[in-house]
Amino acid sequence: GCEDADMLIAVTNTDEINMIACQVAHTLFRTPTKIARVRSTAYLTRKGLFAHEAIPIDVLISPEQVVTDHVRRLIEHPGALQVLEFAGGLVQLVAVKAFYGGPLVGQNLAFLGKHMPNVETRVAAIYRRNRPIIPQGDTVIEADDEVFFLAARRDIRAVMSELRKVERDFRRVVIAGGGNIGERLAEHLEHSHQVKIIEHSLERCTTLSERLDRTVVLHGSATSKRLLEEENIEDCDIFCALTNDDEVNIMSSLLAKRLGAKKVLTLINNAAYVDLVQGGDIDIAISPQQATIGSLLTHVRRGDIVNVHSLRRG
């Protein structure tokens, strides 16, 4: 029973249930560690609400914030398939697809240290034709390999350039979906990027236009060919489909790519769809469940473990 539990993990779809569950566990059973999934910004922005003397929650997990941070890191590193942070962001684990012509393609991993003597980097994993390979010194990097390497944040771009052609920074960003994730991403990017949000709800558009300073808010459907053409989607560096509807995300991404968007990133809640769509016209597919699981496992695992992340899509 709960009286013997060392930890309570409350991850239902209702914030209030999760919060009350933690309160009950603390009051009745003195459960040492309480983890809760809380999505509403109305709660998250009031830190005092979760103080020990109020609603005693030890760890708050916001799936929307985790996904927002995940997308933001991908936008900051054009060409990356996954970007994970360690040591407070000083060190990153980055996944890229090796291209023909990359200086390290066709070379074994032992060559990496000789070729880049001033850069501390390690290859943590390689996926070749959807199968994992444990990297050894004599492992040869092949074109189309997904290479996961670890390096200091300042050296990430240098290592990426050895595996593939470096893409220019993303500047023009179009976001489909003005929900919590879309709004948070726009808020973070709008002072350094040209950002547009497409939102189907007129009421939500009004709210977004009041909250965001430099983001262009468009009322309409992200699957409207006419709207995308009117907004010159062919000039878009990255199209991010972040609605709550998988079908809308997939169809709008495919349409944006067909109309000329340079890169498309798609949020997909149904894990069964993720592997089906990534790698074709959809450049990056993100599963919220996989993006969030690391945050949860970090606190579930015990001992000297500081961070836990799942590679690729789990």
Buried (B, 14 or more C-beta within 10 A) or exposed (E): EEEEBEBBBBBEEEBEBBBBBBBBBBEEBEBEBBBBBBBEBEBBEEEEBBEEEEBBBBBBBBBBBBBBBBBBBBBBBBBBBBBBBBEEEEBBBBBBBBBEEBEBBBBBBEBBEEEBEEBEBEBBBBBBEEEEBEBEEEBEBBBEBBBBBBBBBEBBBBBBBBBBEEBEEBBBBBBBBBBBBBBBBBBBBBEEBBBBBBBBEEEBBEBBBEEBEEBBBBBBBBBBEEBBEEBEBEEBBBBBBBBEBBEBBBBBBBBBBEBBBBBBBBBBBEEEBBBEBBBEBBBBBBBBBBBBBBBBBBBBEEEEEEBBBBBBBE
